[in-house]
Every structure is written in C-alpha cells, then in structure tokens.
Amino acid sequence: MALPHADPAEPAPSSTAPGDLSTRLGAVSAGILDAARVADRDPAGITTIVVTKFHPVSLIEQLYALGVRNVGENRHQEAQAKAAALVDLDLVWHFVGQVQGKKARQVRAYADVIHSVDRASLVTALGSDESNVDCFIQVNLTDDAARGGVHPLEISALVDNVLATPGLRLLGLMAVAPIGAEPRRAFARVRDLSEQIRTQAPAATALSMGMSQDYAAAVLEGATHLRIGTAITGNRPVLG
Ligand SMILES: *Cc1c(COP(=O)(O)O)cnc(C)c1O
C-alpha cells in the first residue's frame, strides 16, 4: 500500500483524533437529518447507535463528550469489558453481534438492547423472570445461514417464541443489507416483513437497519435504529 507520508519516522495523524471524530459525527448527523427531511420523517424517531467495536474505551469516552449516548458492540468479551470500564457513564449498550447460547446470560447482564435474536434456543437462554431486556429479531436476507439471522419464513414462529418468553421485550426487526444488493430494496423488504408481524406483535414497530454505507437508504425505508461504525469512528484498528 502506498504511504501518503514521505517521512516514515513521522507518525500518520490518528484517524481517531477528537477533532476528526466530531467532524465525522457532525457529517453523519447532517446526513441523517437530510434523509429524514427527504423521507418526511421526524428525526427524533431515529436513534443513532455508534458501533465502536475494535476501538478502545477512550474512543467511547470521546464520543460521550460529544453527546453520544448509544453505543454498539458485536463481540461479547470486548463489549463486557468496555461496559464494565464505562459503568459510570449513562450509556445505552446495544449488542449487535451473534450471541452464543452459553454467553446469553452474560450478554444480558450489560446489554440494554440485543439486536441479534435469531433462534429459539437463544430466546430460551435469554429469558428471565427477574428483568426485561429489549431485543430485535435479526432477519437473514442472504442465502448464507452462517451470516446470522432467522430465515424470513421463520420470523413468525420466532416472534411467537419471544412473545411467550418472560424477560424479553420485542422492539422489532434488525437486518444487514446483503453485500452487492441494492440496500434500499433490501430495507424495503425488511419493512414489509415488519408490517407482517404487526398482527402478532403490534408494539414491535422498530427497525434496526442502516450502516455507514447505506444509512440514508435505511432512513428512507423507515429505520428507527441506525448502527453506524466507520463513518463516525474512522477505520477500525487492525488487531495485531
Ligand atoms: C460493524 C457493524 C455495524 C457498523 O458497520 P459500519 O460499516 O462500520 O458502519 C453495524 N451493524 C453490525 C451488525 C455490525 O457488526
């Protein structure tokens, strides 16, 4: 890869310098407002979750200082450690990655919202008689079962499952636009699926969809929760 800096002894400016961070956060916020205006939607109905996976706790502190209150993580151990380190900040923790059944109770302990409920065994593992956790059912829009998410034809059964399980409050559906697909069409499909489950779960109206590359399309199709990483945080550090 070509290095933009002639002098290798001089460090490249950090992509997570606070100034850059606030510029990127401002640009994405403006992009969301623009899309909401085009869609004739109230931006207050859109929650932006900054996905901070792979980034250090210090980045979340910087985001907090800039007013961010919703953060997302996709790996349990990393999320658990960060939530513990930042327990004094009034952050809302969103878990957006695949949940292993045997880690479900631990994820529940720090996550305020779990976006990736995708199978009956996980619903059982997440159930509780003591407290409620907000959740989304993740829909898999690809043919690759390893991607996470329930097949569209199996959503209805899983909705019944969640509704019958104490301790889970179903907010709605979550999806990732498949690589190579036209995002707006993918999100329109999720919106359709969401309308179909309203007869079973009238309160499950939320839509978690839209990432750095496609959040505007998601807003146009009714997204209520955007999960945005790199467009705000800068590139994720490569783990050595
Ligand atoms: C990483 C991640 C995001 C954010 O991705 P960006 O392309 O960096 O915005 C959103 N959703 C999920 C499930 C993720 O794992």
The ligand as a MOL file (V3000), in Angstrom:
LIG
                    3D

  0  0  0     0  0            999 V3000
M  V30 BEGIN CTAB
M  V30 COUNTS 15 15 0 0 0
M  V30 BEGIN ATOM
M  V30 1 C -19.8220 -3.4270 12.4980 0
M  V30 2 C -21.2970 -3.4320 12.4090 0
M  V30 3 C -22.0040 -2.2820 12.0470 0
M  V30 4 C -21.3300 -0.9860 11.6410 0
M  V30 5 O -20.6710 -1.1490 10.4270 0
M  V30 6 P -20.0350 0.0880 9.6240 0
M  V30 7 O -19.9910 -0.3750 8.2190 0
M  V30 8 O -18.6830 0.3050 10.2220 0
M  V30 9 O -20.9230 1.2450 9.8120 0
M  V30 10 C -23.3940 -2.3550 12.0150 0
M  V30 11 N -24.0460 -3.4920 12.3250 0
M  V30 12 C -23.4060 -4.6100 12.6830 0
M  V30 13 C -24.2020 -5.8280 12.9950 0
M  V30 14 C -22.0110 -4.6280 12.7310 0
M  V30 15 O -21.3750 -5.7530 13.0790 0
M  V30 END ATOM
M  V30 BEGIN BOND
M  V30 1 1 1 2
M  V30 2 1 2 3
M  V30 3 2 2 14
M  V30 4 1 3 4
M  V30 5 2 3 10
M  V30 6 1 4 5
M  V30 7 1 5 6
M  V30 8 2 6 7
M  V30 9 1 6 8
M  V30 10 1 6 9
M  V30 11 1 10 11
M  V30 12 2 11 12
M  V30 13 1 12 13
M  V30 14 1 12 14
M  V30 15 1 14 15
M  V30 END BOND
M  V30 END CTAB
M  END
